[in-house]
């Protein structure tokens, strides 16, 4: 901009403390989520009050309502964070693994570790469906861990050189995702979660080994053979 023109453009004064206020607001939100996660994990959704949350976070009710419009919204935000952490944990377990069968087993093993965590058991498995409702619950799950399941199924299908279209790929992924979700719930609510996790890993591992045997034998699935 020419100097003569720049003199005519008024300077917008900086708002003192604007950045600091944003940082404080973000810090307050994180604190509320941290406190709420701890309370929801220990006491469950029904037995956790907003009064307990604001007391633990040392903020006012107004500060809470600035970020969340109520207890259900606060729970959903905590739920999303727990699911996102779970997805990152499983993705990290898959990182760097080239063999698709090892990748599938590693993903399964890490998932079974995650569902045994107290916060996941209480917030996602036990309270999630009732608080969010079935449709919203499934939507949240699919938004997080479903993508990882699709990645694993795509890798396994590639080894078998099975030319699955996207619809069939997602059909397989939804079947496995549903099985994993049900298995996770059974592990999370079991009297002996570690024993239940071992049984699930053995059962799904057996199914995976069946797919591996089919791939090694170059077996063509019936619906693909019909297309030929």
Beta strands, then each sheet from edge to edge (+ up, - down):
end
